[in-house]
Amino acid sequence: MHKRQFLKSALCLATAAALGLGAATATASTDNGSEGGQYIMGTATTGGTFYPVGVALSTLVRVKLEPTHNISVSAISSAGSAENLRLMDDNQAQFGILQALYGAWAWHGEGPVPKAYDNVRSISMLWQNVEHFVMRSNRVESGTIDDLSNLYGRGFSIGARNSGTEGSGRQILAGLEIDPEQMNLAYLGYGPSADSMQNGNIDGMNIPAGVPASAVTSAFANMGNNLSILNVTEEQLERINADYPVWSPYEIPAGTYPSQDEPVHTIAQPNILVVNADVPEEHVYQITKAMFENLPFLNNIHPATRDMALEKALDGLPMPLHPGAARYFQEQGLEIPEHLLEG
């Protein structure tokens, strides 16, 4: 009960702060950030993992850095990676959580991203975004992701429109030569997707999130053995990774979700924390330092943060580090690859 109350308080704190700031841009009076700053962090919809982890990070900054450095961050819900990029480009947000795939698209101006976002810099890998392709069990044959073709002509939630969930889902399906346009697509966030499964409006949903994903837990708690999470084989993974090799194997242990008696062999890609390049170096340094020196604090707010570790911080980063983050990692003795250092 204590952890739930703490998270509820953190969510309220972040929401109130975000409403107070509105669409305000960051305030930083000097280039070195000596006078502090207030920032916005774009996350995703509330039924996934981006939002509560964003709240955890913003709460940490408020507790550890606002009293001493006058630095604060407020997490806001959004449609996910794609919208976070747009918010950052308009300076309505200065920080964002992205799927690594979207980070690669953004840096190079590829895929569904219409231009290169050359003002975005990496801070750290956060946790693995685990692919949950959930189907009604009576539509499952092989038990693998190829079964999604059984949903042709049936309802499937691919994610909120223009979200990172939709973008990565389409990338995965394209690698498998499964055409989502032959499904009756619903563009829903995580919570509404779970509700639609329970209401019989759709037969499958795409939920990439940290484990455990609350929307998946909710659906399984109400539908029990009538749902299945699809496995991904090594051969399927190779096809998915053909253009952007960002995914790796991931096992969801048995018992993670209600009525899930067997482990699920799926895939995951890194989620990353990014920042606008013009945020002062000192601010990003202090935020990066606070994150890695207070991991137990974050772990107590959301279990996805238990994947965070200094030795994993550089994994899967698709764009150069912000100088403030690079400075902290160099102080900690990490060897930073050349492509992550600005010229």
C-alpha positions as CSV (number, residue, x, y, z in Angstrom):
1,M,0.0,0.0,0.0
2,H,2.8,2.4,0.8
3,K,4.3,2.1,-2.7
4,R,0.9,2.6,-4.4
5,Q,0.3,5.7,-2.2
6,F,3.7,7.0,-3.0
7,L,3.2,6.6,-6.8
8,K,-0.3,8.2,-6.6
9,S,1.2,11.2,-4.8
10,A,4.0,11.4,-7.4
11,L,1.5,11.3,-10.2
12,C,-0.5,14.0,-8.7
13,L,2.6,16.1,-8.0
14,A,3.7,15.8,-11.6
15,T,0.3,16.5,-13.1
16,A,-0.2,19.6,-11.0
17,A,3.2,20.9,-11.8
18,A,2.7,20.3,-15.5
19,L,-0.6,22.2,-15.4
20,G,1.1,25.0,-13.7
21,L,3.8,25.2,-16.2
22,G,1.5,24.7,-19.2
23,A,3.4,24.9,-22.5
24,A,6.0,27.0,-20.9
25,T,9.5,26.7,-22.2
26,A,12.5,26.0,-19.9
27,T,13.9,28.8,-17.8
28,A,17.6,28.9,-17.6
29,S,19.3,32.3,-17.3
30,T,22.8,31.4,-18.1
31,D,24.6,29.0,-20.5
32,N,26.0,27.1,-17.6
33,G,22.7,26.7,-15.9
34,S,23.8,28.4,-12.6
35,E,20.3,29.9,-12.0
36,G,18.3,26.7,-12.4
37,G,15.6,25.7,-14.8
38,Q,12.1,24.3,-15.1
39,Y,11.5,21.6,-17.8
40,I,8.8,19.4,-19.3
41,M,9.3,15.7,-20.1
42,G,7.2,14.0,-22.7
43,T,6.2,10.4,-21.9
44,A,3.3,8.4,-23.4
45,T,-0.2,7.3,-22.4
46,T,-1.0,6.5,-18.8
47,G,-1.6,2.7,-19.3
48,G,2.0,1.9,-20.3
49,T,5.4,2.3,-18.7
50,F,6.7,5.6,-20.2
51,Y,4.4,7.8,-18.1
52,P,5.0,6.2,-14.6
53,V,8.8,6.0,-15.3
54,G,8.7,9.7,-16.4
55,V,6.9,10.5,-13.2
56,A,9.5,8.6,-11.2
57,L,12.3,10.5,-12.9
58,S,10.6,13.9,-12.5
59,T,9.9,13.2,-8.8
60,L,13.5,12.2,-8.3
61,V,14.7,15.5,-9.8
62,R,12.2,17.5,-7.7
63,V,13.3,15.8,-4.5
64,K,17.0,15.8,-5.1
65,L,17.8,18.8,-7.3
66,E,15.1,21.4,-6.9
67,P,16.1,22.3,-3.3
68,T,19.8,22.5,-4.1
69,H,20.1,23.5,-7.8
70,N,16.6,24.9,-8.5
71,I,16.2,22.3,-11.3
72,S,12.7,20.7,-11.8
73,V,11.2,18.4,-14.4
74,S,7.4,17.8,-14.9
75,A,6.3,14.6,-16.7
76,I,3.3,14.9,-19.0
77,S,1.3,12.2,-20.8
78,S,1.5,12.2,-24.6
79,A,1.0,9.9,-27.6
80,G,4.5,8.6,-27.1
81,S,7.8,8.8,-29.1
82,A,6.6,10.5,-32.2
83,E,4.7,13.2,-30.3
84,N,7.6,13.7,-27.9
85,L,9.8,14.5,-30.8
86,R,7.3,17.1,-32.0
87,L,6.9,18.6,-28.5
88,M,10.7,18.9,-28.2
89,D,11.1,20.4,-31.6
90,D,8.5,23.1,-30.6
91,N,10.2,23.5,-27.2
92,Q,7.0,22.5,-25.5
93,A,9.1,19.8,-23.9
94,Q,12.8,19.7,-23.4
95,F,13.1,16.0,-22.3
96,G,11.5,13.0,-23.7
97,I,11.4,9.2,-23.5
98,L,11.7,7.5,-26.9
99,Q,11.9,4.0,-28.3
100,A,15.4,3.4,-29.7
101,L,13.8,2.8,-33.1
102,Y,12.3,6.2,-33.1
103,G,15.6,7.7,-31.9
104,A,17.3,6.2,-34.9
105,W,14.6,7.4,-37.3
106,A,14.7,10.9,-35.7
107,W,18.5,11.3,-35.9
108,H,18.6,10.2,-39.6
109,G,15.2,11.6,-40.7
110,E,14.0,8.1,-41.8
111,G,11.0,5.9,-41.6
112,P,7.8,7.8,-40.6
113,V,9.8,10.7,-39.1
114,P,9.6,13.5,-41.7
115,K,12.9,15.2,-40.9
116,A,16.1,14.8,-39.0
117,Y,15.9,16.1,-35.4
118,D,19.5,17.3,-35.1
119,N,18.8,19.2,-31.9
120,V,18.1,16.0,-29.9
121,R,20.8,14.4,-27.8
122,S,20.9,11.1,-25.8
123,I,21.1,10.9,-22.0
124,S,20.8,7.2,-21.2
125,M,19.2,3.9,-22.0
126,L,16.5,3.4,-19.4
127,W,14.9,0.0,-19.7
128,Q,13.8,-2.6,-22.2
129,N,10.5,-2.0,-24.1
130,V,9.1,-5.5,-24.2
131,E,6.8,-6.4,-27.1
132,H,3.4,-7.8,-25.9
133,F,1.4,-8.9,-28.9
134,V,-1.8,-10.1,-27.2
135,M,-4.5,-12.1,-29.0
136,R,-7.6,-14.0,-28.1
137,S,-6.5,-17.6,-27.5
138,N,-9.2,-19.0,-29.9
139,R,-7.4,-17.1,-32.8
140,V,-4.0,-18.6,-31.9
141,E,-2.5,-21.5,-33.9
142,S,1.3,-21.6,-33.8
143,G,1.6,-19.4,-30.7
144,T,4.0,-17.1,-32.5
145,I,3.7,-13.6,-33.9
146,D,2.9,-15.0,-37.3
147,D,-0.6,-15.7,-35.9
148,L,-1.3,-12.0,-36.3
149,S,-2.2,-12.8,-39.9
150,N,-5.2,-14.6,-38.4
151,L,-6.6,-11.2,-37.5
152,Y,-7.2,-10.1,-41.1
153,G,-10.7,-8.8,-41.2
154,R,-10.8,-8.6,-37.4
155,G,-10.2,-5.8,-34.8
156,F,-6.6,-5.1,-33.8
157,S,-5.3,-2.1,-31.8
158,I,-2.0,-1.0,-33.2
159,G,-1.6,1.8,-30.7
160,A,-2.6,5.5,-30.5
161,R,-2.4,7.2,-33.9
162,N,1.1,8.6,-34.7
163,S,2.5,7.1,-31.5
164,G,5.7,5.2,-31.1
165,T,3.6,2.1,-30.4
166,E,2.0,2.4,-33.9
167,G,5.4,3.1,-35.6
168,S,7.3,0.2,-34.0
169,G,4.3,-2.1,-34.5
170,R,4.2,-1.3,-38.2
171,Q,8.0,-1.8,-38.5
172,I,7.7,-5.3,-36.9
173,L,4.8,-6.3,-39.0
174,A,6.5,-5.1,-42.2
175,G,9.5,-7.3,-41.4
176,L,7.2,-10.3,-41.1
177,E,5.2,-9.3,-44.3
178,I,2.0,-9.1,-42.3
179,D,-0.2,-6.3,-43.6
180,P,-2.0,-4.4,-40.8
181,E,-4.2,-2.7,-43.4
182,Q,-6.0,-6.0,-43.8
183,M,-7.0,-5.8,-40.2
184,N,-9.8,-3.6,-38.8
185,L,-7.3,-1.2,-37.1
186,A,-8.1,0.6,-33.9
187,Y,-5.9,3.4,-32.8
188,L,-6.1,3.1,-29.0
189,G,-3.8,3.8,-26.1
190,Y,-2.9,1.0,-23.7
191,G,-5.7,1.2,-21.2
192,P,-8.4,1.6,-23.9
193,S,-6.9,-1.3,-25.8
194,A,-7.3,-3.6,-22.8
195,D,-10.9,-2.3,-22.3
196,S,-11.7,-3.0,-25.9
197,M,-10.3,-6.6,-25.6
198,Q,-12.6,-7.2,-22.6
199,N,-15.6,-5.6,-24.3
200,G,-15.2,-7.8,-27.4
201,N,-14.5,-4.9,-29.8
202,I,-11.0,-6.2,-30.8
203,D,-9.3,-9.5,-31.0
204,G,-5.7,-8.4,-30.5
205,M,-3.5,-5.5,-29.2
206,N,0.0,-4.2,-29.5
207,I,1.4,-3.3,-26.1
208,P,5.2,-2.5,-26.1
209,A,6.0,-1.7,-22.5
210,G,8.2,-2.5,-19.5
211,V,7.3,-5.7,-17.6
212,P,4.8,-5.9,-16.1
213,A,2.6,-3.7,-18.3
214,S,-0.5,-2.6,-16.4
215,A,-2.8,-2.8,-19.4
216,V,-1.8,-6.4,-20.0
217,T,-2.2,-7.2,-16.3
218,S,-5.7,-5.7,-16.4
219,A,-6.7,-7.7,-19.5
220,F,-5.4,-11.0,-18.2
221,A,-7.0,-10.4,-14.8
222,N,-10.4,-10.2,-16.4
223,M,-10.0,-12.6,-19.3
224,G,-7.8,-15.3,-17.9
225,N,-7.0,-18.2,-20.3
226,N,-8.9,-16.5,-23.1
227,L,-5.8,-14.4,-23.9
228,S,-2.3,-15.3,-25.2
229,I,0.9,-13.4,-25.6
230,L,2.6,-14.4,-28.8
231,N,6.2,-15.7,-28.9
232,V,8.8,-14.6,-31.4
233,T,11.2,-17.1,-32.9
234,E,14.9,-16.5,-33.7
235,E,14.0,-16.6,-37.5
236,Q,11.3,-14.1,-37.0
237,L,13.6,-11.8,-35.0
238,E,16.1,-11.8,-37.9
239,R,13.4,-10.7,-40.3
240,I,12.2,-8.0,-37.9
241,N,15.8,-6.7,-37.4
242,A,16.6,-6.6,-41.1
243,D,16.5,-2.8,-41.5
244,Y,17.0,-1.6,-37.9
245,P,18.6,-4.1,-35.6
246,V,17.3,-2.7,-32.3
247,W,15.4,-5.7,-31.0
248,S,16.9,-8.6,-28.9
249,P,15.3,-11.7,-27.3
250,Y,13.5,-11.2,-24.0
251,E,11.8,-13.8,-21.8
252,I,8.7,-12.8,-19.8
253,P,8.8,-15.2,-16.8
254,A,5.8,-17.5,-16.1
255,G,3.5,-15.9,-13.6
256,T,4.2,-12.3,-14.6
257,Y,0.5,-11.9,-15.6
258,P,-2.6,-13.6,-14.2
259,S,-3.1,-17.1,-15.8
260,Q,0.2,-16.9,-17.6
261,D,1.6,-20.3,-16.7
262,E,4.4,-20.5,-19.2
263,P,7.3,-18.1,-20.0
264,V,6.8,-16.0,-23.2
265,H,9.8,-15.7,-25.5
266,T,9.3,-12.3,-27.1
267,I,11.6,-9.4,-28.1
268,A,12.5,-6.0,-26.7
269,Q,14.1,-2.8,-27.7
270,P,15.7,-0.1,-25.5
271,N,13.8,2.9,-24.3
272,I,16.0,6.0,-24.1
273,L,15.9,9.3,-22.3
274,V,16.7,12.3,-24.6
275,V,17.1,16.0,-24.2
276,N,17.3,19.1,-26.4
277,A,20.9,20.1,-27.1
278,D,20.4,23.6,-25.8
279,V,19.6,22.5,-22.2
280,P,22.6,23.6,-20.1
281,E,25.4,21.1,-19.7
282,E,25.3,21.5,-15.9
283,H,21.6,20.7,-15.7
284,V,21.9,17.5,-17.7
285,Y,25.0,16.5,-15.7
286,Q,23.1,16.9,-12.4
287,I,20.1,15.0,-13.7
288,T,22.2,12.2,-15.0
289,K,24.1,12.0,-11.8
290,A,21.0,12.0,-9.7
291,M,19.5,9.2,-11.7
292,F,22.4,6.8,-11.3
293,E,23.1,7.7,-7.7
294,N,19.5,7.1,-6.7
295,L,18.5,4.0,-8.5
296,P,16.8,2.4,-5.4
297,F,14.6,5.5,-5.2
298,L,13.4,4.9,-8.8
299,N,13.1,1.2,-8.2
300,N,10.6,1.8,-5.4
301,I,8.4,3.8,-7.7
302,H,8.3,1.5,-10.8
303,P,9.8,-2.0,-11.3
304,A,10.8,-1.2,-15.0
305,T,13.6,1.0,-13.6
306,R,15.3,-2.1,-12.1
307,D,16.7,-2.6,-15.6
308,M,18.7,0.6,-15.3
309,A,22.4,0.3,-14.5
310,L,25.5,2.3,-15.2
311,E,27.0,-0.4,-17.3
312,K,23.9,-0.5,-19.6
313,A,23.6,3.3,-19.9
314,L,25.0,3.5,-23.4
315,D,23.3,0.4,-24.9
316,G,21.3,1.1,-28.0
317,L,21.7,4.9,-28.0
318,P,21.2,6.1,-31.6
319,M,22.4,9.7,-31.3
320,P,25.3,11.5,-29.6
321,L,25.3,12.1,-25.9
322,H,24.5,15.5,-24.5
323,P,27.8,16.9,-23.1
324,G,26.3,16.9,-19.6
325,A,25.6,13.1,-19.7
326,A,28.9,12.4,-21.4
327,R,30.7,14.3,-18.7
328,Y,29.1,12.2,-16.0
329,F,29.7,8.9,-17.7
330,Q,33.4,9.8,-18.3
331,E,33.8,10.6,-14.6
332,Q,32.4,7.1,-13.9
333,G,35.0,5.5,-16.1
334,L,32.7,4.5,-19.0
335,E,34.4,4.1,-22.4
336,I,32.2,6.1,-24.7
337,P,32.1,5.1,-28.4
338,E,33.2,7.7,-30.8
339,H,29.8,7.9,-32.5
340,L,28.2,9.0,-29.2
341,L,30.6,11.9,-28.8
342,E,30.0,15.2,-30.5
343,G,32.7,16.3,-32.8
